[in-house]
Amino acid sequence: MLSSTEKQEILQDARNAQRRDAFRQARAGDSLPSFDAYLKFLDSVHKVFARISSAPNLTCGHFKL
């Protein structure tokens, strides 16, 4: 939940024409990445997490479902 101070700051930003235009331009720039960029992102994520979980998960065989 926003405090009253935060709400006032948001309203002041909305009244400022430069800030309003900056938010609109930033929002308009949002788009889906290309397929190649997405694959590059997935590759980098895989490299990071592959280093973290290099040991296999061992479980105890003494359980019943």
N, C-alpha and C positions, 0 to 999 in steps of 0.2 A: 504494500500500500504506500502511496506517495504521501509525504508530509506536506503541510501547507506551504512551506518554503519551496519545496520542489515543484509544486503546482504553480506557484507564482513565477518561478524561473522558466517553466515551460511556456506559460502565457507570455512572458516577456520575449522569449525567443520567437513566438508566433507573431508578435507585433513588429519585430525587426525584419524589414524586407530582405536584407542581405542574408540573414540566418535562414529565413524561410526559403529563399532561392537556393541556398547551399543544400538544405535538406532535400529539396525537390530534385536537384541535379544528382545528388548521391543516390536517391531512390530510383531515379530513371536509369542510372548506370547498372543497377542490379540486373543480372541476367544469368542464365545457366552457362556454366563453362563448356568449352568444347569437349568433345569426347576424349581427345588426346590430353587435354589439361586434366580431365577427371582421372584418366588412367595414370598420369604422372603423380597426381595427389594420392591415389590408392597405393601406388608403388612406394611413395615416401612414408605413408602410414605403416605399411607392411614392414619396411626396414626398421622403423622405430620399435614396433611391437615384437618383431622377431628377435631382437636383442634382449628384450625384457623376459619373454617366456620361452627361453631356449630349452629348459628342462621339461621333460614330459610329466604330466600329472599322474601321480601314482595313487591308487585308491586301495583301500583294504578290501579283501574279498569276503569279509565276514558280515554280510548284511542280507536282509531279505526284503523283498518288495511286498 
